[in-house]
């Protein structure tokens, strides 16, 4: 689970970042973030994002959550993952 509670840290840019419960998932989550941002028309969604409106940043996070829920539901039901690229799904499994 990703949390924003008392244990949440701060990233290099002075912005709050979520603690990742499974460190091995960081690469897959970063890939998912890039894919989601690209789908929403936000190219080069890396590094400093202070010039991007909070509404767009929130949209990326919201779409990521929906994809992760679809992925989890699919895995729990024994079906194929949907809404997450094959590369990202493989990284999550590793």
Secondary structure, DSSP 4 states (H G I P E B T S, - for coil): -EE-STT-EE-TTS-EEPEESSGGGHHHHHHHHHHHHHHTT--S--S--TTS-HHHHHHHHHHHHHHHHHHHHHHHHT----SS-HHHHHHHH-
